[in-house]
Amino acid sequence: MQEQVMVTDALNSINAGLKSLGDMIVQTENQELRQTLQKFRNEGETCQFELYTIAKSKNYYLPGQKASQDEIMNVKNFINSQSSQSGMSGQSGMSGQSGMSGQSGQSNQGHGQMR
């Protein structure tokens, strides 16, 4: 198996695991379990970022186009308007879920193309 295929498979697997951990975190009431899952997620994000950096340096991965300032402001305005409409500060009103798919704010890492 080629190195590029192995890196791609590993990144896909880590990303799927991070999404699953995010889903579990928002659904657990047990604080000790929640903290353990958050620790696993944080470690997974560190591993994902290291592998992403390697893949990018070897041209295995082409990051998605960066968002413009206008696009960033549109998203911020949308989120703020949804927060104020729901009357909930910082929550989206979606049964305790944030509406995000486990992404941790790392710029476009899960939305590029593998070469």
N, C-alpha and C positions, 0 to 999 in steps of 0.2 A: 504494500500500500504506500502511496506517495505521501511525503510529509505534508503537503498542502491539504490533502484529503483528510489526514488525521487531525490537523489543526482545525479545519472547518468542522469536522464532526465533534471535536472537543468543545469548541465555542458554542455550537448549537446545543449540545448537551448541558453545558453550564448555564446557558441562557434559559433553557427550559426548566432547569432546577431552580434558578433564581425566581422565575415566575411562580412556580409551585410554592416555594418558601414564602413569597409575598402573600399568596392566597391563604396559606396556613396562618401566617402571623395575624392578619386582620380578622380571622375567624376564631382565634383561641381566647378564652377568658382566663386561663391559668397563667399567671404572671411569670412563673418560673419557666414554663414551657415557651412562653412568648419570648423571653430573654434568650433562651437557648436557640430558638429558631432565628432570632435576629443576629445572634453571634454567627450561626452557620451562614446566613445570608451575607453578612459583612465579609466573612472569609471567602465566600464564593465570588463576591464582587471583586475582591482583591485579585483572586486567581484569574477571573475573567478579564480584568483590565491588563494584567501581565501578559496573558495569552493574546489578547487583542493587540497590544503593543508589538509583540513579536510578529504576529501575522501582518500588521501594517508595515513594519520595517522590511519584511521579505516580499512585499507587494502581493500577498495572498488576499489582502482585504482592501477594498476601496471604500473609504468612509462616505456616508451620504453627504449631500450638499448641506452646508451650514445654513441655518435659518437667518433671514435678514432681520434687522431691528424692527421693521414693520410687522413681520410675522410673529416675532416674540411679543411685541406689544398687543397684537390681536389676541394671542392666547392668554396673556395676562388679563386683558380686559374681559375676555369671555369668562375666565375663571372667577374674577371678581364679581361679575354680574350674576353668575350662577350662585355664588356664595350669598350675595345680598338678597337674591330672590327667594332662596330656600330659608332664609332667616337663621341659618346655622353658621356660626363663625368657624371657618376652616374645614367644614365637612360638606360633602356634596349631597347628602341625603340619600345615598344609595346603600341602605342597610349596613352602614358602618364601613363600607368600602370606599376607597378614595376615587375609584373610577380609573385609576392608572393601572397598568398591567405589570406591576412589580418593578418598573423601571426606577432607577435611583438617580436620575438626573445626569447621567454620564452622557455627554454630547454625542448623539447619533451613533453610538457604538453598535446598537442592535439593528440599525436601519441602513447599513451600507450594503455593498455587494462583495461576495467572495469571488475572487478571480479564478 
